Amino acid sequence: MFSSTQELKRTTPKEFRLSDYKAPEYFTTHVDLSIDLTKKPLIVKSRLTVKPNFECKDRSSHFLLDGEKLKLKSISINGSELEDEDYFMTDKALLIFQIPKDKEFTIESEVEIEESQDLFGLYKTQGIYLVKAETEGLRKVHFCQDRPDVLATYTTTIIADEKQYPILLSNGEMKNSKSSDGILTVTWEDNVPKPSYLFALVAGELQQIKDVFKRKSGKDLPIEFYVKKAAADKCSFAMEVLKKAMSWEEKTYGLECELPRHMVAGIDKYASGASEPLGLNLFNTEYLLATPAMKNDDGFLTVAEVVSHEFFHYRSGDRATIRDWYNLVLKEGLTTFREQEFAEETFGQDLMRIRSVKYARRVAEDSKPARPDSYINVRNLYTASAYEKGAEIFRMMRTVLGKEVFHQAIAKFFNDYDGKAATIEDLIQSLTKTTGKDLTQFLLWFTQSGMPILEVKDEYNSETQTYTLQVKQSSSDKNYKPLPIPLIIGLLDEKGQEMELQLKDAKDSSKEKTLIADKEYQEFQFTGLTSRPIPSLLRDFSAYVQLNYDYGDFNLPFLMVFDSNVFNRWDAAQKCIAKIFIDSYSSRSLKSDSKEKRIATSVNQIYFLDYIKTLRILLKDDSINPWILSDLLTLPSERELASLISNPDLQAVHATREFILNKIADQLAPDFKTKYDSLLKNIAESIQKPLFKDFDMRMAEKRALRNTCLKYLARSDKDNIVKKSFALLQSSLQTNMTDTITAIDILSNFDCPERAKALDLYYQQWEKDDNAINYWFRVQASSNSSSTVKNVRELLGHKAFDITNPNKVYA
């Protein structure tokens, strides 16, 4: 926080450090805002009620308010207007001199504001005004204490042209609405203290969609969606997800949503996927709208994740908020984990765990700690480490405590810190006190960077029938300290049966154990094993670590078939294909007539044939979830494979991946055909009790596997599959986006007449739907066609492309 006029005049970026944190000397406890959208420039009047922080003994007589791109028209304290010498202002802040030090006071100001050009603060898009306050956007609307540890209640009055802006929304309850001479004035009152970043405003011509959630107390909770009229019929899935999330929160954490109403507004041009302002969640429509015709199955899951995530922020972020931005992981990591818990219970634990681990492993590229100790730009704190790594840390805590105890302890934390700003230390201390289990060592997970390396070796003694796991943890972080690592394991015998696990000196036995590795080196010895086991390690990715264990050449295919842990079957497949890729990529660099080349090729062929044999077995196993089998059959992306090679040749990476895909397609063509035909027959079976009105996982799972088979068949039977794909496009274009995109994706990889026809048909159908057109851009940009680069250059000039729309750029 700036403390002097000299500090205010800084021109170089300042590095903010966690160690320099100081509690505010004064708290804004209430904000009266009046935002007049009829004026040009826009006029904002504010009245701040401020009281001293009596815990700070040496309070300054100066008071600093954040403010950017604001033109001050007037300012007063306790009704007395200030003179120019009473304050100092820069383009970043306002410093007021000689304020009352020991009693409550009010600051009233009137400012002219500029409409934001970077989609933060107050901006207008497609005829809609909105305020995006997270992270430091409210300082672009009025002078305020724009920091998370200052919580205030709000009364917000919005004034606008009634014809242009018939819907005026803000946080809380609508207390007054009146119209006079075409001017609409609406006042909202929010009595729940919140930090500035949780403020929201939406004004525009929007359609209201209403529903009701019956709380466990029996009281109705009104739910209101606000979107453009053309999107009104595309909100039902998000509405259903929201109600299920509310019910899940009550059942799992025993917490009831206390909002007077829950509102959701969808905007096409929104800088984030979504934000969680208290009682008025703001969404990019890409993550809100969903029908089978315009959203593929993966997109449905993404919408469910984002919608539930923003609602779960009601407790983890809104009611119990963060003290400072360094502790962002407290709200984002915990909420991401809660979103994952909900998704696993709703859509399938194994499938959704695989999905979340894919995200989590990408975080390894982000070396930042989940809670950094410094920053220059607060927006740079929104990292994958804060979200995905943070979620994994909370999952490990749950593993150590047990689900029921964890949920009860988190609920206790939410209640104890309701209306307060907290830190990670506060949370760990709360969980430790509530559960009686010391979790203080978990703080290291939040503060140390990178992904730890867990090296596991094993020994089997046939004479004593003992099996020993030797576990060593390390990291590239030079200041690394041992972490508490929950390692969930199982042991399989040579027939693939789970073995009974009896730890030395332990009384109980089970077929699965959670070992806590919390030292640099540890040994775990199991007794009573009549044969050498094959270990199934790190089940369900029980810890955020890079596991190093030598499975040998043929244990991984064995685990793909026999492991009872579904996640580890998928993970074994990932390790198999990584080995095949590395071997194939490496052998390409050897001279074609060398002895080393011949040996490598022979070994690779044996291993690859065993891998193919394993896939053939899995394709005949109807007990496997079809979507998981689809994931198991799908190779990692070129980017993921390239990360396995030091200084990779990207063209060689592409060629190697294509070579492997073609080999799989050739070897398993009859098996893919059989599976495809069987799925084609039962894909249209009616579901008696669908999970959602517009989406059911059982149908989605079958589509995933069927379309994966179709993509492989396209590599071995091009002409036939091109015809089938074009027919699939024609039949699904107006009914099912998953099948539509699969067809276009296959056709876009071939230089054939059907490719251009398919892209034209798709565009004609969806040219007025921005989110659907994003798929059109994405498919062409990721095509394997030789003309992809040329096509992308042309697409940048296409009339449907908008460089100012984040969704178009991402596509």
Summary of the structure (lengths in Angstrom):
residues: 811
radius of gyration: 29.1
end to end distance: 38.6
largest distance: 95.0
contacts: 2638
relative contact order: 0.06
helix: 42%
strand: 23%
